Amino acid sequence: MQAQLAGAETAQQQESQPAQRPQSQLNNCGARPIDAESAGPETVQQLQSQPVQDVASCCERRSDEPAPLPVLGVLKLTPEKGCSIVLALAQQLQGCFDFLIVAGDPKVAEVLSPQSNVTVIEPQDDIDKVLSRVCLVLAPSLWFESWGMVVTEALLRGLPCIVSDAGGLPEAGLGICPVCPVAPIEIPTDSEGTPIWAMRQYPKQDIWPWVTAIQQTMQPVVFADLSRRCRQAGHNFLEQGAQLELPGLLSW
């Protein structure tokens, strides 16, 4: 357990004094609602009750309204899935963004909960209970994911994602989601080449590509265009996958 929590604890120590950048780089963080009618044809009936404008409305921030701030979502967060990056981002972007975190580890919740702009919740049976509350999804995994199912779920709902370059996450982003570099987990091996998971190390991460990607994505015009393209790409992916699998299922 001690090794498992090293990433979260190391992040707290490393990012307690985040690097300084001009405040002007952190100002443009609002997005405006987009028209559901312009989001592309609806191809999955069960998603028809979740129009794009409902997703985008939670992102709106006007100068005469101190709240709510745009909400960034991270699902099933653990040290391996980028806790250090999320903690650093929450500290750096306080007052500009709120974070909704689904904790995959109790100790991660302990590390993140003191942040005033972070809400930590337990895993939910219905993913819509989470995705309906956010306007952008982060997938900052340090582990080589085979895929990123939460990315697929988000795209189907017109939710832009920002993903790490680890494993299959860029592929799950369908070439549309911004990709940020990470330093992957380092796992030493024994004399026979067998990985020693208990001795894994969590390298220090550079959060500024993530800050830049978040700011750029949340620009109103960029957000509206990316939301439409994400939704369309997600539906195309689903339809193409169903067409490929259906003949095999029927023959079986």
LUMMIGU-502951 format. One record per residue (C-alpha): x, y, z; residue in one letter. Coordinates in steps of 0.5 Angstrom, whole numbers, plus 2048, in hexadecimal, padded with zeros to 3 digits. Example, Ala and Ser with C-alpha at 12.3 -4.5 7.8 and 13.67 -1.06 7.14 Angstrom:
2
8197F7810a
81B7FE80Es
END
This chain:
252
800800800m
806805802q
8098047FBa
8028057F7q
80180B7FBl
80880E7F9a
8058127F3g
8008167F7a
8058177FCe
80A8197F8t
80681E7F4a
8048217FAq
80B8237FCq
80D8257F5q
8078297F3e
80682D7FAs
80A8337F6q
8088337EFp
80C8367EAa
80A83D7E9q
8078407E2r
8048467E0p
7FD8477E3q
7FB8497DCs
7FC8427D9q
7F78407DEl
7F18457DDn
7ED8427D7n
7EA83C7DAc
7E383D7D8g
7DF8397D2a
7D883B7D0r
7D28367CEp
7D28347C7i
7CB8327C3d
7C982B7C4a
7C682B7BDe
7CD82C7BAs
7D18277BDa
7CF8227B8g
7CA81C7B7p
7C88187BDe
7CA8117BBt
7C980D7C2v
7C280E7C5q
7C480D7CCq
7C88137CCl
7C28187C9q
7C081A7D0s
7C781D7D1q
7C88237CCp
7CF8267CBv
7CC82D7CEq
7CB8297D4d
7D28277D5v
7D482E7D3a
7D08327D7s
7D48307DDc
7DA8337DAc
7D783A7D9e
7DB83F7DEr
7D98477DDr
7DC84C7E0s
7D684E7E4d
7D68477E7e
7DB8457ECp
7D883E7ECa
7D88397E9p
7DF8387E6l
7E08337E1p
7E082C7E3v
7E68277E1l
7E58207E2g
7E981A7E4v
7E78137E5l
7E980D7E9k
7F08117EBl
7F680D7EEt
7FD80F7EEp
7FE80B7E8e
7F980F7E5k
7FC8167E6g
7FA8187EDc
80181C7EDs
7FE8207E7i
7F78217E9v
7FA8247F0l
7FE8287ECa
7F982B7E8l
7F482C7EDa
7F98307F1q
7FB8347EBq
7F48357E8l
7F18377EFq
7EC83D7EDg
7EB83B7E6c
7E98347E6f
7E582F7EBd
7E78277EBf
7E28217EBl
7E681B7EDi
7E48147EDv
7E98117F2a
7EC80A7F1g
7F080A7F7d
7EE80D7FEp
7F58107FFk
7F48147F9v
7EE8177FCa
7F1819802e
7F781C7FEv
7F28207F9l
7EC8227FEs
7F0827802p
7F082B7FBq
7EA8307FBs
7E982F7F4n
7E88287F4v
7E28237F5t
7E481C7F6v
7DE8177F5i
7DE80F7F6e
7DD80B7EFp
7D680B7ECq
7D28067E9d
7D080B7E4d
7D580F7E0i
7D08147DEd
7D08167E6k
7D78187E5v
7D881B7DDl
7D181F7DEs
7D58237E3r
7DB8257DFv
7DD8287D9c
7E48257D7l
7E781F7D9v
7EE81E7DBl
7F28177DAa
7F98187DDp
7FB8117DEs
80280F7DFl
8018087DDw
8008057D7f
7F98047D6e
7F67FF7D1s
7F18047CFw
7ED8097D3g
7E58087D3m
7E480E7D7v
7E68127D1v
7E280E7CCt
7DC80F7D1e
7DE8177D1a
7DE8187CAl
7D78147C9l
7D581A7CDr
7D88207C9g
7DD8207CFl
7E48227CDp
7EA81E7D0c
7F18207D2i
7F58197D2v
7FC8177D4s
8018147CEd
80180E7D2a
7FF8077CFg
7F88077CBg
7F580E7CEl
7F78127C8p
7F480C7C3e
7EE80D7C8a
7EE8147C6g
7ED8127BFl
7F28187BDg
7ED81D7BFi
7EF81E7C7c
7F58227C9p
7FB81E7CBv
8008207D0c
80681C7D2p
8088197D8v
80E8167DCa
80B80E7DDp
80C80A7E3i
8138077E4e
8128007E6i
8197FD7E7p
81A7F57E6t
81E7F07EAd
8247EC7E7s
81F7E77E3e
81C7ED7E0g
8157ED7E4t
8127F47E5p
8127F57EDi
80B7F97EDw
80C7FB7F5a
8137FF7F3m
80F8037EEr
81180A7EDq
80D8107EBy
8118157E8p
81081D7E8k
80B81F7E3q
80B8267DFd
8048297E0i
80582E7DBw
80382B7D4p
7FC8297D8w
7FB8307DAv
7FC8327D3t
7F882D7D0a
7F282F7D5i
7F28367D4q
7F28357CCq
7ED8307CDt
7E88347D1m
7E983A7CCq
7E183B7CAp
7E283A7C2v
7E78347C3v
7E38317C9f
7DC8317C4a
7E082E7BEd
7E48297C2l
7DD8277C6s
7DA8267BFr
7DF8227BCr
7E081E7C2c
7D981C7C2r
7D981A7BBq
7DF8167BBa
7DD8127C1g
7D68117BEh
7DA80F7B7n
7DF80A7BBf
7D98077BFl
7D58067B8e
7DB8037B4q
7DD7FE7BAg
7D57FC7BAa
7D67FB7B2q
7DC7F77B3l
7DA7F27B9e
7D37F17B6l
7D47EC7B1p
7D87E87B5g
7D37E87BBl
7CE7E67B6l
7D27E07B3s
7D47DE7BAw
END
